[in-house]
Amino acid sequence: MKTVSFTEFRKHASNLFSDVENGEMIVVVKHGKPIAQIKPFKEESRKPSWKKPGLRLAINRAQLCSAILEERDHESLS
């Protein structure tokens, strides 16, 4: 993780975003206090639920409605 001042971020934003593209996380500070965290984008976390693999009911005696509710609870925590 790299920490840079707000002024340094403004002056070198292009180079800093190149660092982020290479996996580096950057914390921007202003007057010694963190104001932003810039980290690489994770493509899989942005997939809509309809593009994710479907729910498979492989548990014996599982009821469909309870499995769906459990999956929804799991998605809301992610």
N, C-alpha and C positions, 0 to 999 in steps of 0.2 A: 504494500500500500504506500502510495506517494502522497505527501501533504504539500500543497502549494498555497501561496497567498492569492487573494482575489486579483491583485494587480498582476502578479506573475501569470495567473490563469488568462487574464485578458490579453496579455502580450504574447503568450505562447500557446493559445488555445489549439491551434492546428496540430502542433507537435504533441500536445498532451492528449488530444483525441486519438492520435496515432498510437500512443502508449496504451490507451484504453482498448483499441482494436487488437492489440497484442496481448491482452489479458490483464493489464495493470488496472488497479482500482485507485482513484484519486479522490482525496478529500480537499475541498477548497475552504480556506479559513479567511475570516475577515476580522481584524482586530484581535487575533488570537483565538477566535471562536469558530468552530466548524459551521459552515452554512450550506454545504452541498457535498454529496457523495456521488461520484460518477463511476459507474462500473460497467463492464461488458454486458451487452444484451444477450439474454438466453432465449434463443428462438423457441425452444419447446415449451417454455412457460407461457407463451403468448398464443398458443394454438387454441382455437375455439373448441369447446367440448365436443361438438359434432365431428371434429377431425381427429379426436383422440380414439384410441382403440376402444371397441365396444365392451360393454359389461358382459362378462361370461359367468353364467350361473353354474358353477362346478361343485357347489356345496350340497351335500345330500339334505333333503327336506327343507331347503331354503325357499322361503316365500318370495315371490317376485317383488311385492311392494316393500318388504323390509330390506331387500337387497338394493332397491332403487334409492330408498331413503338413506341407507348407509353410504352409498356412492355419492349422493348429494352432500352429505355431511363431510365426507372426505374432500370433495372438491372445494367446499367453502373454507376449509382449513388451509388449503394450498395457496 
